[in-house]
Amino acid sequence: MKYLSTRAARTDSSGRKRFCEILLEGLAPDGGLYLPEHYPQVDAALLARWRTVWGEQGYAALAFEVLSLYIDDIPAADLKAICDKTYTEAVFGTPQIVPLTKLEDAAAGSGSAALCLEALSNGPTLAFKDMAMQLLGNLFEYELARRGEQLNILGATSGDTGSAAEYAMRGKKSVRVFMTSPAGRMSPFQQAQMFSLMDENIHNIAVDGVFDDCQDMVKAVSNDLDFKRKYRIGTVNSINWARLLAQVVYYFAGYFQATQSDSEKVCFTVPSGNFGNVCAGHVARMMGLPIDKLVVATNENDVLDEFFRTGVYRVRGSADTFETSSPSMDISKASNFERFVFDLLERDGALVKSLFGAALADRGRFDLCADPRFGQAAGRFGFVSGKSTHGDRLRTIRKTWERFGVMIDTHTADALKVAREQLRAGVPMIVLETALPIKFAATIVEALGREPDRPARFEGIEALPRRVTAMAADVAAVKAYIAQHCS
Ligand SMILES: *Cc1c(COP(=O)(O)O)cnc(C)c1O
């Protein structure tokens, strides 16, 4: 299997790479994102076999089956060992790894559908980013050892990504993590999760500024190619193909749990920001998983909902990007969206390049409503969308607690609100639960008047000693810090 850039001309196959070559890379050299040359097809026989693998051997074995179709430059026994080591009950809290909770049964004869939550949030940091990041940590360790190399990961986080990366990389000898975050802006629980890590290879940097300042610093360092090479700077952001691939697995696991037979279809609703999670659903659907609709749920930052409703993709400025109570979906542009547009436009890399390069740079938008292929986003590709606000979030958290005794976090609430608008007769709806409520306690208290439950292992973490360096939003300062800590 080779990978190509979303901006590569159709006739040019020179830049195609194998999995391990793109594993440690971010963007392709032309600024595009990597995708496989084709999506391996899961026919009826293979789907039936995978249902048995899931039922008899569980998540790690299913992950190995899916990953094997995309990774042919790691020996099978090694890849199997990496999957087995990653997806364990010890790391993810349950034997199913991504257990399904049924909220509502399909009422017999009424044509209504079952409504389920698929928990992706039982990993070490209680958000779905662990699902991919834990695998990435083990893949990085494997590949760096094979090459005899070291990597220094520089990142920016508003909360979930940074902690997932740190918990995935902690204690790994070949990797250091330098994670910038906006001082005082993450939730108290998120700050405690990150700053209480005492591992030598983890460096927390609290920047006097907002998330965009952190991201700008990371970009500035990465654009200094000499510095980047000298200090072997890498990233783990959501455009990394291995992260996306890891996420494909739980769409299959959700499907097998929600259905009895492979003739059934399901819908998924995905709380979305950078389009990484739902893009994995798109890949699963392209492989042949019987997904009817992929429902994209946004918060007030509705870049994606606007596109799926109108065909206009309009990047927001900092003045019209809102700070909301589902902060992991607060985005001004959706960094994985280019992957879907590439497929929508029949893999016309030159056109994608002009849209995401020149058009966005010049006008901050492009418009596909006149392109006949835009209609296929809903038709052939199954995408629909909706949006949720702070009021919707509070109402949904309250209703879900009152009716089912189930407490959901703010991001999951956005998805559940939108999912209810998209229910289809007879088709189970699986809502992806992307975080546990404890991470966003203030809004839970606002909705329910009580504190969310806290997993026992996080008892008292706010009181633990902290390891964090305060810094001005200054590129020279972060470079000096990295230089000093990479001996
Ligand atoms: C990152 C995140 C999202 C958004 O996922 P994308 O892949 O960026 O669309 C949603 N919910 C939570 C809790 C997250 O951490």
The ligand as a MOL file (V3000), in Angstrom:
LIG
                    3D

  0  0  0     0  0            999 V3000
M  V30 BEGIN CTAB
M  V30 COUNTS 15 15 0 0 0
M  V30 BEGIN ATOM
M  V30 1 C -10.7640 16.3510 19.6450 0
M  V30 2 C -12.1450 16.1830 20.1900 0
M  V30 3 C -13.2940 16.3000 19.3720 0
M  V30 4 C -13.2080 16.6650 17.9080 0
M  V30 5 O -12.6190 15.6690 17.1210 0
M  V30 6 P -12.0860 15.9940 15.6510 0
M  V30 7 O -11.3610 14.7900 15.2360 0
M  V30 8 O -11.1780 17.2000 15.8090 0
M  V30 9 O -13.2590 16.3160 14.7970 0
M  V30 10 C -14.5370 16.0680 19.9400 0
M  V30 11 N -14.6660 15.7830 21.2570 0
M  V30 12 C -13.5980 15.6840 22.0700 0
M  V30 13 C -13.8150 15.3970 23.5050 0
M  V30 14 C -12.2990 15.8770 21.5790 0
M  V30 15 O -11.2440 15.7770 22.3970 0
M  V30 END ATOM
M  V30 BEGIN BOND
M  V30 1 1 1 2
M  V30 2 1 2 3
M  V30 3 2 2 14
M  V30 4 1 3 4
M  V30 5 2 3 10
M  V30 6 1 4 5
M  V30 7 1 5 6
M  V30 8 2 6 7
M  V30 9 1 6 8
M  V30 10 1 6 9
M  V30 11 1 10 11
M  V30 12 2 11 12
M  V30 13 1 12 13
M  V30 14 1 12 14
M  V30 15 1 14 15
M  V30 END BOND
M  V30 END CTAB
M  END
